[in-house]
Amino acid sequence: MNKENLDSITKTMEVIVGKRFVCADPGILDTYAFNWNADNLSGGVSKFANRPLCVVMPEKTAEIVKVIKYCNQNKLQFKAMSTGWGVHNTVGSEGVIQLDLRRMNRILSLDPKNRIAVVEPYVSGAMLQAELFKYKLNCHIQGCGANGSQLATVTSMVGQGWTGISTGFSNRNVLGVEWVMPDGTVCHLGSWGNIAKKKQNDPEELEIDASEWFLADGPGPSLRGAYRGYFGAFGGLGVFTKAAIKLYHWSGPEQLELQGNSPTYNLKGSKLPAGVATYILNWKTWEDFKEAGYALADSEVCWALCRIAPFITGLGIFPSNDEFYEKYEALFGELKYNLMVITMADSKREFKYHQKVIKEIVMKTNGEIFPMSQDPFFSAMTFMAMAKQCNTMRGVFRAGGGFFTSLGALGSWDWCVEGAKIGEQLKQKAIDSGGLVDDGADNVWGTPYEEGTFSHLEELYMYDITDPESRKASVEYLKSVVEAAQEYPLGLGLGTVDGEGSAMHAIFGPLACNYHKWLKAIKQAFDPNNASDPGFYLDPEKIKD
Amino acid sequence: MFLTESKDLLNKHTDDMWLCCRCSLCKFPPLAQIKSHRFSGVCCSMDYGFFHAWSGSGKIIMGLSLLENRVDEITETMRDAFLQCTLCGACDVSCKYSTNIEVLDTIFDIRRYIVKTIGAHPVHLKYLEKAEEYYNPYGEPHEQRQQWMQSAKAFQNETAKTVFFTGCTAAYRHQDIAIASAEILNAGGLEFRICNDEWCCGSPIYRSGQVDEAVKFFEHNIELLSEEGIEEVITACPGCYSMFVAEYPKYLKGDLLEKWSRIKFRHMVEVIEEFIAKKKIEFAEGPNNKRIIVTYHDPCHLGRGSEPWIPEWEGTVKKIYNQIKVYDPPKKTRRGTKGIYKSPRFILKQLKNSGVEFVEMFRINEYAYCCGSGGGVKAAYPEMALTASIERLEEVEAVLKSKFEEISKINKPVDEMILVSACPFCKTNFENGINESGKNIRYLDINQLVNERIKREGMQ
């Protein structure tokens, strides 16, 4: 694009959002091109993906509407990001306007009685949770950590979290949205569709009377299946500006009091709150692990129930790689097919019941309570890390800086376990070549949700991002994952998600009921001008009928 | 045009740049420590500049962009993104909870590269010019540097082996802090002297990226202290203190480094803590028997920035589990957690019987929010400094009011709400912020608070 046209666009944007909140400086724009996993998309040679045309930072919905309408009128594309972590937040091609929603960071409504919070895009899990604990409430936080956007996970991504057994997962927690559709039309879904009113002092904004919420996904219309579906549209189907999020009971204290300094925070006195118990449960075979997973999920006693492999547990607990190296084998060497379980009770009687159930399931499934997990220091840190979702990053990124997910399955628990077995074998080959971190090959993480009616397990892997050879190994491994995901009937491999959307859908659509044709129809219906950047979602022009 | 010889400053951080995964942890306190939605930010640069480039991660990414020649020039906007940063180090603390990235060192070296390539900010150049002529960045007469001593009800012992290093801001802008410090030292019976030929510690020049130019100030001060036979340096300025303990040794060489190593450096809060512990001072009621609520702001250079220098690691890097680097011997890392956090809190708690109620803020210790004045920001970007100050004052007000209401429910309301800190530079910026925002808060340096409550002979 020539300078004249760019100037004209940025001037228009400046009129909409204010001069201070528009930037077209290449150096600044590069910070929007750089992201996690861009190296895998570039074949291991760069951490930069596409540079946007300019970055625009709106403060309210009305401004976004104006930007989108301008894009539609001028054959431009736009792409929104909230907290912006992951390459799918970058623009799919150069020449796209990036909307950075950082200024939209309010918790608009918190309704403890009906357990609903309404948030804007830049409210992270940690921010919302800090307010919720005061009301004995909690929210589902995606496994990547509490630094991620609450709105993005429920509206636009597939997001599983460690406490999914008691807090559901991404698309199950969205109760309503304000959605600026790709043509600039504002759509309110869920009960909100009926009750949102224009603000008296600012007719461009909507007022929410939280007391009127009474049903999550209705009686207003629901288009959840269309606007986000299974995986989310990765920012390729308009902009979500508000989301009503389902909240859950929290049996813990208003604030977790901590001791120590970074990186060795722990609960004060290494003492768990009343009613809380943490366990690492261990089995010798996948089969026993599978049976135990079903039983634990079905028991309804778990606040958290998830698989975090021994290697990542160790990395998350120890504050440095040096300490990990020194202590890991001795402390975690015996851990094999394990599940992390946390129970939270509101009474002593309930607490005892939880303990009894866990012990009985462990006994019946030939498992053991891993002794280390009952150490007070370890136990307290586990609870802090799980409750606040604060140790994910060091569990996966500190080892080599390079981290991603690969083969995975979403469905029934035993199907997921079958996927884990395949993933383990596939990754072992890559590890044997030396390029990936040798995490024992089995490094699946995941959890059953909602009494085990739905589950997911995915094979994580790590590499040294500062080493070109290791980066290359990562790229090669991901290629093998795409092939394996076609060979084995596991569905769309998770490691294939964060890539060029159309290409992946073209591969996997025919293997899964031609879902890509439905996506194409949705995209065309809602976005006739293809204005909403299709890069990580689906470009209709690239999908054959 | 990029100066190729300066690219070493970028090259040495290539791994740090690749290791960034843009998770944004650098924008927040460590996740475990987020206690409030309202006060969940930790980067005053980001809170002012908004775009990702203003964050710790953003600056590192721009560094990689420069290293890979992805941009043709360093624009004014890029320069501002780098310089609108107080180098407070909060990003470094938050990132290092989870990673091995040397965020602050990288940002600082990129700043040096920018300055070497396009020159220092004009305001920072003025700093240097004034400091070179007057030995202080304010351009005040050198011979008046220690004039404040004449107003102190304190005496010095010119043969003492301990020196009170005044620092430019306490010498020329906040003499009340220097005076209070001298009076406290006398009250505690610690004999000290001042040096008339004390120069600026070099902090404002150094932190603006003009490192080579700052080194001669380091050398002068250490040479002077050594020649005068000084064994201990006490200062009330965190900027000076952190330069002495964390930055000087990086640049001093040979004989000068040896001389530096023979001097003990202490901040006033450490000295006061010792006075209290050894019962060399005791406290009486404050002026007019006022009861006050105070909260404490951790100055960045006293907290994160005063963690002592660690000599450059030497050893062998090896890979374990195929691709995880470990260091033999294990590498020590500065995490900003070993600075001075306990001493001021100890002092404030000891003042309880003197009518002082102490309450903590949400963002404290190694994850404290910066006042916004450091790193050359106050001079070059006063609007940003003020924005940060007011953001911090919002938090101050929130916790003080909450405590005020709590006390009022069970007792007579307290007389005043006070923000206490231990830094002359913070004082300037907070007082500006209080004036601008009209908040009903008073700022008081911890030395002044202590000094006005020390029980002295003849007191009623």
Chai-1 contact restraints between the chains, C-beta under 6 A:
chainA,res_idxA,chainB,res_idxB,connection_type,confidence,min_distance_angstrom,max_distance_angstrom,comment,restraint_id
A,C23,B,F51,contact,1.0,0.0,6.0,A-B,restraint_1
A,D25,B,T75,contact,1.0,0.0,6.0,A-B,restraint_2
A,D25,B,T77,contact,1.0,0.0,6.0,A-B,restraint_3
A,P26,B,V71,contact,1.0,0.0,6.0,A-B,restraint_4
A,G27,B,M62,contact,1.0,0.0,6.0,A-B,restraint_5
A,G27,B,S65,contact,1.0,0.0,6.0,A-B,restraint_6
A,G27,B,V71,contact,1.0,0.0,6.0,A-B,restraint_7
A,G27,B,M78,contact,1.0,0.0,6.0,A-B,restraint_8
A,I28,B,F51,contact,1.0,0.0,6.0,A-B,restraint_9
A,I28,B,A53,contact,1.0,0.0,6.0,A-B,restraint_10
A,I28,B,T77,contact,1.0,0.0,6.0,A-B,restraint_11
A,D30,B,S65,contact,1.0,0.0,6.0,A-B,restraint_12
A,D30,B,R70,contact,1.0,0.0,6.0,A-B,restraint_13
A,T31,B,H52,contact,1.0,0.0,6.0,A-B,restraint_14
A,T31,B,A53,contact,1.0,0.0,6.0,A-B,restraint_15
A,T31,B,G58,contact,1.0,0.0,6.0,A-B,restraint_16
A,T31,B,I61,contact,1.0,0.0,6.0,A-B,restraint_17
A,F34,B,I61,contact,1.0,0.0,6.0,A-B,restraint_18
A,N35,B,R22,contact,1.0,0.0,6.0,A-B,restraint_19
A,W36,B,C21,contact,1.0,0.0,6.0,A-B,restraint_20
A,W36,B,R22,contact,1.0,0.0,6.0,A-B,restraint_21
A,M57,B,F50,contact,1.0,0.0,6.0,A-B,restraint_22
A,T83,B,S24,contact,1.0,0.0,6.0,A-B,restraint_23
A,W85,B,C23,contact,1.0,0.0,6.0,A-B,restraint_24
A,I107,B,H37,contact,1.0,0.0,6.0,A-B,restraint_25
A,A126,B,L31,contact,1.0,0.0,6.0,A-B,restraint_26
A,A126,B,I34,contact,1.0,0.0,6.0,A-B,restraint_27
A,M127,B,H37,contact,1.0,0.0,6.0,A-B,restraint_28
A,M127,B,S40,contact,1.0,0.0,6.0,A-B,restraint_29
A,A130,B,I34,contact,1.0,0.0,6.0,A-B,restraint_30
A,A130,B,K35,contact,1.0,0.0,6.0,A-B,restraint_31
A,A130,B,S36,contact,1.0,0.0,6.0,A-B,restraint_32
A,A130,B,H37,contact,1.0,0.0,6.0,A-B,restraint_33
A,E131,B,H37,contact,1.0,0.0,6.0,A-B,restraint_34
A,A146,B,L31,contact,1.0,0.0,6.0,A-B,restraint_35
A,N147,B,C23,contact,1.0,0.0,6.0,A-B,restraint_36
A,N147,B,S24,contact,1.0,0.0,6.0,A-B,restraint_37
A,N147,B,L25,contact,1.0,0.0,6.0,A-B,restraint_38
A,N261,B,T337,contact,1.0,0.0,6.0,A-B,restraint_39
A,N261,B,E366,contact,1.0,0.0,6.0,A-B,restraint_40
A,S262,B,P30,contact,1.0,0.0,6.0,A-B,restraint_41
A,S262,B,V93,contact,1.0,0.0,6.0,A-B,restraint_42
A,S262,B,Y97,contact,1.0,0.0,6.0,A-B,restraint_43
A,S262,B,R335,contact,1.0,0.0,6.0,A-B,restraint_44
A,S262,B,T337,contact,1.0,0.0,6.0,A-B,restraint_45
A,S262,B,E366,contact,1.0,0.0,6.0,A-B,restraint_46
A,P263,B,Y97,contact,1.0,0.0,6.0,A-B,restraint_47
A,Y265,B,A32,contact,1.0,0.0,6.0,A-B,restraint_48
A,N321,B,I324,contact,1.0,0.0,6.0,A-B,restraint_49
A,N321,B,V326,contact,1.0,0.0,6.0,A-B,restraint_50
A,D322,B,V326,contact,1.0,0.0,6.0,A-B,restraint_51
A,D322,B,P330,contact,1.0,0.0,6.0,A-B,restraint_52
A,Y325,B,I320,contact,1.0,0.0,6.0,A-B,restraint_53
A,Y325,B,V326,contact,1.0,0.0,6.0,A-B,restraint_54
A,K388,B,L31,contact,1.0,0.0,6.0,A-B,restraint_55
A,K388,B,A32,contact,1.0,0.0,6.0,A-B,restraint_56
A,C390,B,L31,contact,1.0,0.0,6.0,A-B,restraint_57
A,C390,B,A32,contact,1.0,0.0,6.0,A-B,restraint_58
A,M393,B,S98,contact,1.0,0.0,6.0,A-B,restraint_59
A,R394,B,S98,contact,1.0,0.0,6.0,A-B,restraint_60
A,F397,B,C21,contact,1.0,0.0,6.0,A-B,restraint_61
A,R398,B,S98,contact,1.0,0.0,6.0,A-B,restraint_62
A,R398,B,T99,contact,1.0,0.0,6.0,A-B,restraint_63
A,A399,B,I324,contact,1.0,0.0,6.0,A-B,restraint_64
A,G400,B,Q323,contact,1.0,0.0,6.0,A-B,restraint_65
A,G400,B,I324,contact,1.0,0.0,6.0,A-B,restraint_66
A,G401,B,L19,contact,1.0,0.0,6.0,A-B,restraint_67
A,G434,B,N322,contact,1.0,0.0,6.0,A-B,restraint_68
A,V437,B,Y321,contact,1.0,0.0,6.0,A-B,restraint_69
A,V437,B,N322,contact,1.0,0.0,6.0,A-B,restraint_70
A,V437,B,Q323,contact,1.0,0.0,6.0,A-B,restraint_71
A,V437,B,I324,contact,1.0,0.0,6.0,A-B,restraint_72
A,D438,B,Y321,contact,1.0,0.0,6.0,A-B,restraint_73
A,D438,B,N322,contact,1.0,0.0,6.0,A-B,restraint_74
A,Y463,B,Q323,contact,1.0,0.0,6.0,A-B,restraint_75
A,D464,B,Q323,contact,1.0,0.0,6.0,A-B,restraint_76
A,I465,B,W18,contact,1.0,0.0,6.0,A-B,restraint_77
A,T466,B,D15,contact,1.0,0.0,6.0,A-B,restraint_78
A,T466,B,W18,contact,1.0,0.0,6.0,A-B,restraint_79
A,S470,B,Q323,contact,1.0,0.0,6.0,A-B,restraint_80
